């Protein structure tokens, strides 16, 4: 099983960052290639720009810990997947955004690594450049 991790320092409070990360439908604002996200119960469906749906199970949505975890359940050729996003308040100005993924088969890590890193960069830039409005 492969493990990948991306992180970014965000010059916003953990609470501000969690407003976006903690809402599973807001992934369309920062993750490359995702054009739509719907949530029904613990299931999230992402629509990719290429027209392919990706089905996910929301495993953890912990507002106190600021942790979001999900598993890709289909239709990608994945045997095991667990994605984890943590928003960590660490005493410095701002917070740390950590995105880790465990995945099998291992070659899928290569496929996801670049897009996850790009997504984390997009989210950090978006938050650093704009004031989040109350939702």
Secondary structure, DSSP 8 states (H G I E B T S, - for coil): -EEEEEEEEESS-HHHHHHHHTSGGGGGGTSTTEEEEEEETTEEEEEETTS-EEEEEEEEEETTTTEEEEEEEESSS-SEEEEEEEEE--SSSSEEEEEEEEEESTHHHHHHHHHHHHHHHHHHHHHHHS-----
